[in-house]
Amino acid sequence: MKRLILLTALTLVTCSLFAQRYYRKGYVRTSHVVVARPPVYVSRPPVVVSRPPVFVHPAPVVVARPPAYYPYHNISFRFYGGSFYRPYGSYWRVTPPPIGLHINFLPFGCMPMYVGPSMYYYGNGSYYRQTDGRNYEVVDPPMGATLSELPKGAKSTLVNGEQFYELNGTYYKKTTNDKGSTVYVVTGKNGTINNTPEAAPETFVPQQGDIIDQLPERCKTVEINGTTYYVSPDDIYYQAVDQDGVTRYHVVSNPTNDIKG
């Protein structure tokens, strides 16, 4: 019994000494400290990246057409790629189409023009007239024809101290039209210069199928079978037609002859 009491007392003393020693060395157990902080929000502006647009240009579509051949005075002229060619030995040489050549199409880029009462088509230094609904003939440049720019290849030349531009024997003179724009007027052809436009023959008679800009003087209006006609003093019948928003007059046959027939 005494041993038990002594052992208990010894144990208590030992624990007391150990606790004091632990405290002196700084081993102090502390409880956790919880600090509540509000959330921090960082607002940043959006990043905008500006890049130039990328443009993709599709390549043009080129349709290759087979060459066409047109006989003229025992020579076969060739049309290919927008140009006329003439045989030269074993080669083909670019050439303007000869006067009088008949073709069944208009080359690309030809533009219509009126010279007096007559309609022509111009393209790449050459002039054409329609012979029927589908065919065209290469003709002499009409005197007085007016272009807004010179044909490609025209060269400046002086004749009697006066400046002209020549291409394939056709001469153009630079002048100014009523609107103040620079234009080039045909004043010579076949190597001969004439500074005045050719006057229309006094005996000029419109042919059936022609289209003119203005009616002759003293035309009278008649109505036949519900259709309006204009009759000139020469007994030529005209019928109004619309071309590109402009009223012109088409020479037609005498409708009374059809009724009698």
MILOVO-134688 format. One record per atom (N, C-alpha, C, O, CB): x, y, z. Coordinates in steps of 0.2 Angstrom, whole numbers, plus 5000, padded with zeros to 4 digits. Each point is the difference from the previous one (the first is absolute). Glycine has a CB too. Example, Ala and Ser with C-alpha at 12.3 -4.5 7.8 and 13.67 -1.06 7.14 Angstrom:
REM residues 2
506649725039499650065000500450065000500549995003498649955003500750114990500450065001499650055003500350065001500349914989
***
This chain:
REM residues 261
500449945000499650065000500450065000499950054996499249895010501450064998500550065000500350014994500150064997500149925015500049964984500350014994499650034995500250044996500549865006498750094998499550024995499950085001500050044995499449855005500650135006499950075002500650044998500050054997499349925012501350004992500650034998500150004992500350054998500249915013499349994986500050004993499650054997500250034995500049855005499250135003499550054997500350075001500050044995499049895008501350085003500350075001500650014995500050064998499649935015500849964986500550014996499850024993500350044996500449885011498850054991499750014993499850074999500150034995499549855004500050145006499750075000500650055000500050054996499049925010501550024997500650055000500350004994500250054997500049935015499949964985500350004993499750034995500350044996500149855007498950114997499650034995500050075001500050044995499249875004500850125007500150075001500650034998500050054997499349935013501349984991500650034998500150004992500250054997500349905013499250004987500050004992499650054997500250034995499949855006499350145002499650054998500350075000500050044996499049895008501450085002500350065001500650014995500150064997499649945015500649954987500650004995499850014993500350044996500349885011498850054991499750014993499850074999500150034995499549855005500150155005499850075000500550054999500050054996499049925011501650024997500650044999500350004994500250064998500049935014499849964984500350004993499650034995500250004994500449895010498850134997499650044995499549964997499750024995501250055004499049875003499549954996499450025003499749965004501149954994498850144999499450025002499549984995500150034994500350065013499149874994499549994995499550055000499750025005500549864996499750144993499450064999499549974996500149954996500750145006498649944998499449984996500150034994500350064999499049925011500450004984500050034993499650065000499450015003500749884992500250165002499650074999499750004993500450004995500450065013498649954991499650014994499950074998499650035004499949854998500850144993499850074998499650004994500249984995500950065009498349994996499550014995500150064996499950065002499349885004501050054987500150064996499650004994499849954998501450055006498550064994499650004994500349984994500650025000498750075006500449884989500349994994500350064996499650055000499649844999501350104998500350054996499849994992500249954998500850075011498750034988499849994993500450054996500150065001498749915002501650004992500450044996499650014993499949954996501250015010498850104992499650014994500550034995500350055001498649985005501249934989500450024994499650014994499649964998501449975007499250124991499750024994500149944995500549975000499650155002499449874993500249954995500550014995500150064999498749915002501649994997500550014995499749994993499849944998501150025011499250094987499750004994500650004995500450055000498550015003501149894993500550004995499850014993499549974997501049945010499750154990499850024994500449984994500650015000498950095005500249864991500449974994499750034994499450004999500949895007500150124989499750024993499749954997500249945001500750144998498549934997499749954997500449974994500450034997498550035006500949884996500449964995499550004994499549975000501249965008499550094986499650004994500249954995500650004999499250125003499849844996500249944995499750024994499450004999500649915010500450104986499750024993500149944996500549974998499850155003499149864997500049944995500350014994499950064997499149905008501350004992500350014993499550004995499549965000501549985004499150104991499550014994499949934997500549964999499750165000499249874998499949944997500050014992499750044998499549925011501350014988500150014993499849944996500249955001500850125002498549954993499849954995500350004994500050054996498949965009501549944993500349994994499649984994499749945001501450045006498850064988499649984995500449984994500650034999498550055005500749874992500449984994500050064995499650045000500149845002500950124994500050054995499550004995499849944998501450065004498650064995499550004994500450024994500450055000498649975008500849964986500350014994499550034995499549984999501449935003499350154995499650034995500450024994500550035000498850025009500449924985500450014994499850064997499550035000500549854998500650154999499950074997500550004994500650015002498950055009500349954983500450004994500549955000500650014999499350115001499949825001500449945000500549995006500549975000499450034988500050045017500450005006499649995006499550035001501350054994499449875009499649985006500250045006500649995003499249904993499850165006500250045006499849965006499549975001500450144993500549905011499949965007499850055005500350055001500549864996498750075007499850045006500149965006499749945001499550134993501249955011500149965006500350055005500450044999499949864994499450095013500250045006499950074999500350045004500549884998498750104994499850085000500450034994499950064999499849945013500749974984500450034995499949964993499849945000501050105009499350004986500049964993500749994998500550045002498450024995501249885000500749984998499949994992499549984997500849975015500350064985500149984993500649964999500550005003499050114994500449844999500649954999500650034997499950044995499349875003501450085005500650024998500549955000500349985005499450134999500449854990500449945000499749955004499449984999501650094999499449915007499749945004499850035007499849975005501049954990499150155005499850035006499450044999499750014994501550005010498550025001499450045000500250075003500350005005498949904996500650154995500250075002499450045002499550004996501650004997498950045013499450045001499950054995500550044998499749945014499250034986499950054995499350035001499549975003501249974989499150125006499350035000499649964995500349984995500150135009499049884997499649974996499950044993499950065001499549885008500650034985500050044994499350024999499549975002501449964993499150135001499350034998499749954996500249984995500250145006498949875001499649954995500049935003499649964998500750114993500149925015499949935003499349995003499850055004501549954998498449954997499449985003500149955006500349954999499150074990500350005017500149955006499349995003499550044998501750005004498749915002499349995003500050015007499649975004500349944988500550145010500050025007500350075001500450024995499749865009499950155001500350065002500649995005499949965005499150114992501649955002500549995005499950035006499650055001501249944990499449985014499850025007500350075001500550024998499649865007499550164998500250075002499750054995500150065001500949895004498750034989499850054995499450045003499649975004500849954987499650145007499550055003499650034994500350014995500450015015498749984991499650034994500150085000500150035005499049884996500850124993500050074999499650024994500049964995501250045011498650064994499650034995500450054996500350045004498649945002501250024988500350054996499550024995499849974995501449985006498550115000499450024996499449955002499949995005500950064985498949935005499449955001500249935000499649965002499750124993501449915004500249934999500349975007500450045003499849984985499749925013500349975006500649964999500049964995498850045010501750014999500649964999500249975006499750015006500750064985500149885009500349975006500750015000500349994994498849925007501250115004500750025000500449955005499749995006500150134990500849865002500449965005500749994998500149984994498849965009501650085001500749994999500250034993500449964997499549935010499950174991500250034994499649984994500250034995500949985010498449944995499649984995499350025000499850015006501049894993498950114996499350025000499649944996500249974995500150155005499149875003499549954997499350024999499850055003500949875003499050054989499350024999499649934999500349954998500050164996499149895009499649945000499749994993499650054998500249965015500349934984499749994994499349975000499550014996501649985000498849975009499349975002500049995007500450025004499549924985499750015013499949995008500649975003500050015006498849984992501649984999500649965003500650014997500549985003498749945000500950124991500650004997500250085000499650045000500249854993500950125006500350065000500550014995500349954998499550065014500350054986500550014994500550055003499850055003499449924988501550025008500550055001500050064995500049984994500749935012499250154996499950054996500550065001500450005004498449984995501250064996500550065000499850045006499450015002500749994986500450035016499850055005499550054998500250044995500949945011498450044997499550054997500350075002500250015006498849914995501050124995500350075001499550035005499450005000501150014988499850025017499750045005499849955006499850035005499750044987500749875008500049965006500450025006500550034999499349874993499950105014500350045005500249955006499549965002499950144995501249895005500249965005500250045007500350054999500149864992499550065014500250035007500749995001500350045004498649945000501449974993500849995001500249974993499749974996500250025017500850024986500349984994500049925000500149975005500650144994499349864995500149935000500749985002500550044999498749954992500949965012500749975002500450004994499949964995499649985015501150094990500549994995500050064995500450014996499549875005499650175000500050064996500650045001500250015006498549994994501650034995500650045001499950074998499650014995501149895003499650155005500050074998500450014994500549984999499350055013499950024984500350024993499850074999499450025001500649864995500450155000499950074998499950004992500449974997500350085013498749984988499950014993499850074999499650035003500049854996500950154997499950074999500050055006499650045001499849934988501050005016500150045006499449995005500050035005500650054989498949875004499549995005500049935002500249954997499150124997500649925013500149945003499449954999499450025001501350045008499449884989499549945000500349945003500650005002498950054987500149905012500249945003499849944995499450004997500550045015500649924986499849964994500149925002500449995004500050104988499149875006500049935001499749964994499550014998500450015015500649944984499749964994499750054995499549984996500349925011500550164992499850044994499450045002499850044996500649884996499350085014499550045003500350065004500449985004498849924996500550164999500350065003499550025005499450014998501350024993499549995015499650035005500250065002500650015001499149885004499950164997500250075002499750015007499449995001500650054987500449985016499850025007499650065000500250054997500849895008498550064999499550065000499650005007500249955004499850064983499650035014499650015006499350004998499850034996501150035010498749904997499249994999499750065003500350045004499849844994499250125002499650055003500050005007499950055004499449944987500949955012500049995008500750025002500150005006499049914994501450114996500650025002500549945001500550015003499050085003500349854992500449945000500449994994499850024995499449935012501450034994500549984994499749944996499949955003501150105004499049964987499849944996500450004993500450054999498449965006501249944992500449994994499549984994499649955000501450015007499150084988499550004994500349974994500650024998498750085007500449854991500349984994500050054995499450034998500249855005501050154995500050054994500349974994500150044996499950055013500349854991500349984994500049925000500049975006500750144993499349864995500149935000500349984993500150044996498949955011501249954993500449974994500650054999500250004994498749945001501450085010500650044999499950084997500450034999500149864999498850135002499850064998499750045005499549975003500449994985500350105013499750045006499550054997500150034995500949965012498450014996499550054999499750035006499849965004499949974986500450135011499950035007499250015001499850025005501350044994498549934996499350015000499649935000500249964995499950165000499549875009499649945000499649994993499850054997500149955015500049944986499749994993499350025001499649985005501249934992498950134998499350015001499649954997500249964995500150165004499149875004499649944997499750024993499850064999499949915013500349994984499850014993499350035000499549985004501249934992499150145000499450035000499449954997499450005002501150114996499849844999499549954997499949945005499849944998500550094990500049985018500049945005499249985002499650045001501550005004498849904994499449975001500049945006500449954998499250084990500149985017500149955005499749934998499550004996500450085013500549874992499849934998499649965006500150025005500949984987498649965005499649965005500449965005500549974998498650024994500850025014500449975006500550055003500249995005499849914989500150165003500450055003499650035006499450005000501150034989499950005016499850035006500350075000500650005000499249895006499850164994500250075000499850035007499649985004500350034983500550055015499950035006499450055000499650005005501649994997498750044992499450054999499649984994500349984995500450115011498749934995499649994994500150064995500250065002498949885005500850054986500150054995499550055002499549995003500949934988499750145006499550065001499349984996500049964995501050125006498549955002499350004997499849924999499649994996500650114998500049865011499749935001499350015003499850045004501349914997498450014996499350005003499949935004500349954998499350134992500049925015499949945004499349974997499550034999501150025011499549884989499449964998500049945004500549985003499650064985499349935013499949945004499649954995499550014998500450065013500549874989499749954996500049945004500549975003500050084987498949925010499949945004500250005007500349965003499949984987499750125013500250015007500750025001500250015006498949914997501350094992500750015001500250074997499750024995500649865004500150165005500150074998500650004995500649975002498950075009500549994984500550014995500250074999499550055001500249844993500950135003500150074998500249994993500549974998499950075013499350014985500149994992500350074998499850055001499249874998501650074998500450064997499750024994499649974997501449995008499150104992499850034994500249954994499750004995500350125009500549844997500249954995499749945000500249954997500950105003498449945005499649945001500449955003499949944998499450094992501149985014500449955004499750005007499950055003501249974990498849925009499649985006500649995006500449964999498549994995500950085012500549995006499549985005499450025001501450074995499549875009499749985006500550015006500649995000498749924994500450125011500450025006500249945004499749955001499750165000501349895001500349945004500450035005500250065000499849864990500050045015500450025006500749975000500049935000498950095007501650014993500749985001500450035006500250065000499849924987500149985018500350025006499750065003500350055002500749904993498350055005499750065003499950064995499750055002500749915009499850044983500050054995499549984995500149954997501150095006498450014995499549984994500350024994500350054999498849985008501049924989500250004993499549984995499549975002501750025002498950014989499549984995500349954995500550014997499050115005500149834998500249944996499650014993499450015000500849915010500250074984499750004994499749944998500349945001500650144995498449925003499749944999499650004993500050054997499849945015500049954986499750004993499350035001499750015005500949884992499150134997499450035000499449955002499949954997500550134994499349935015499549955002499450004996499749955000500750075011499550034985499449994996500149954994499549974998500250155005500949874995500149954995499949935003499849964996501150114999499249925011499949945003499249995001499849944999501350065007498650054995499249995000499749994993499649955000500450135010500349954985499849994993500149934998499649964997500650165000500449855006500249934998499649955003500049944999501150105000
***
